[in-house]
């Protein structure tokens, strides 16, 4: 199948692209930066998801909206409006099989930065709207909401023993997911899954479930 993934130069997006490539799919990556992925089945396009004139990409079977920023001053413009821009451009076609949104646990809990949480919460709501409209194509639309993930963008927490311990104290399973594990979830939700749609899946090692009971 032909997979279009936004934000493939690093972190979760790169891991997802590599998972699909290693599984024999054709992948198109769309990012504002150049990519280091070298694979004959990979095509990289340098573009901004907020551009009104996105490039034409034919035959997209799976769309994975991963590109995003955090506490940038443009979180809503990029994470939400940019994602809507991409989805409206590429999703509503006869050949589409699945659309996946990489949201965030913040979209459920409201934690982290205000505009970031709002952008991810809006993405989850928009995912459900897309599911309603994709149903006529027999396609699924879901979102995946990771908690902490072991990526370079989170290094300021990972590399700080005091901050890391504080996070682990609030997590039922005292660890964070790897980008490769999130990629496995993305593959399952778009390729293996045929019947779940309009759902947000939370993968946060139990951070949002932690309850400090005081009696």
N, C-alpha and C positions, 0 to 999 in steps of 0.2 A: 504494500500500500504506500501511498504518498502522504508523508507527514509534514505539516508546517508547524514549526515551533518558533516562538518569539523569545528573544533573550538567551541565545545559545553560546555566548562567548565564555561563560564561566558558571560555576556553582550548579544549581539545580537544573537550569536549562541545558547546560553542556552535558550533564549526566543523563538527562532524558534523551537528548539527541544520540548519544553514544549507545544507550540501551536499544533504541529502535534500529540504529545502524547495525549493531551486533546481532539483531534478530532478523536481518535481511530486508529491511524496509528502505525506501528512498526518503531522504530527509532534506527539507529546505529550511534553513535557519535564517531568521530575520532579526537583525540587531543593529544598534548604532555603531558598534565597534567591529573590527575585523575578527575573524575566528581562527583558532589554531587547529581546528578539526581537519584532519586529512583522511578522506575516504572517498572513493570513486562514486559512491552513492549519495554524497553530501554536496549540496549547493548552498552557498552563503550569499545573502543579499544584505548590503549595508543600507538600512533605512530606519526612520523613526516611526514608531507605531502611531504617533499623533499626526503624521503627515496626511493631508487630505487626498493626495495623489499617490497612494500606495501602488507598488508594481503589480502587474497582472501575473497571477500564478494559477495555472490551470490544473485541474484534476486533483484537488486536495481532498483526501479521504478522512484525515484526522487533523484537527486544529488544536494545538495546545498553547494557550495564552499564559506565558510565563514571565515575560518582560515586566519589570517594575522597579520602583525606587522606594526609598524609605526616608522620611523626614527631610525631603528635598525642597519643600516649598511648592512642589508641583505634583504631589502624590495623587491628588484627585484627577488632575489633567492627564497624567501618564498612566497610572494604574487602572483607573476606571474609564475615563474617556478614551484613552488610547486603546484599551482592550475592546471597548465597544466598537471603535473604529475598525479594528482588525476583524472582529467577528462579523460585523455587518458586510464587510468586503468579501470574506472568503468562505463563510460557513453555509450560507443558504443556497446550496447547489444539489443537484440530483445525486452526485457521487459522494456526498458527505456521509460519514458513518458515525462520527463522534466528535464532540467538542469538549475540551477539558480546560478549566480555569484553575491556575495555581493561585489560590487565595491565601489565607493565613488564619491561624487560630485567633488572631486579633479581630478578625471579622465576626467571630462569635462572641468573644469576651469583651471587646472594647478596649483591651489593654494596649500598651505601647503609645505611639504618638497619635494625636487626635485625627489629623488628616489621613494618616496611614490606615488607622482602624476604620475610618469612614470609607476610604477607597476600597478596602477589602470587603467590608460589609456590603457596600454597593455592588461589588462584583458578584457576591453570592446571590443577591436579589436578582441581578441581571441574568445570571446563569439560569435561574428558574424561568425567566421570561424567554430565554433562548430555547429551553427545553420545550416549552409550549409551542413554539414556532417550528422547531425542528422535527416534531412528531410526525408531520406529514411526509417527511423523508425517511421515516423509520430509523432516525438517528438519535443518539443519546447526548445529553448535556449534563455534566456534573462538575463539581468543584472539589479540589483537594486542598485542605487547610493544614499545612504543617505548623507545628510549634517550632522550637529551636532546631536548627539544622547546622551541621558541622561544615560551614563554608567560610571563605575568607572574609566575607562581609560581616561575619559575626566574630571575627578574631579578637576584637576588643573585649569581649566577654570571655571567650574561650581561653585566651592567654592571660587573663587576670584571675589569679587564684581566689581572691576574695569574692569577686562577682560570680565566678563559676560556682563556688560553693553555695552562695545565696540562691542561685538558680536551681541547683540540685536539691536544695532543701525544700523547694516548692514543687518538686516533680516526683510523682509516684515511682516511676522507673527512673532512677537517677542517671539519665543519659540523654543525649540528643540523637536524632536520626542522622544518618549519613545522606548525602545527596543521592547516592546510588540507591538507597532504600526508597527514597521519594520517587526516583525514576521507576522502580519496580511497581509502585502504586500507580503511577501514571500509565504504565503499560497495561496493567490489569484493568484499570477503569475505562480504557479506550479500546483495547483489543479483545481481551477476554470477556469483559462485561458486555452483555447484549440487552439486558432487561432493566437495569437500574438507571433511572434518569431523574433529573431535578433534585439531586441530593448533594449535600456537602459532607465530605468525609474528613473528620478531624484526626490527625496523626501527631499527637503532642506528648507522648510518653506519660500521659495522665496529669499533665501540669494543671489543666483547667479543672480537674476532678479533685485536686488536693484540698482536703478540709482539715484545718487545725481546730479540733474540738476542745473547747474549754468548759469545765464543769465546776 
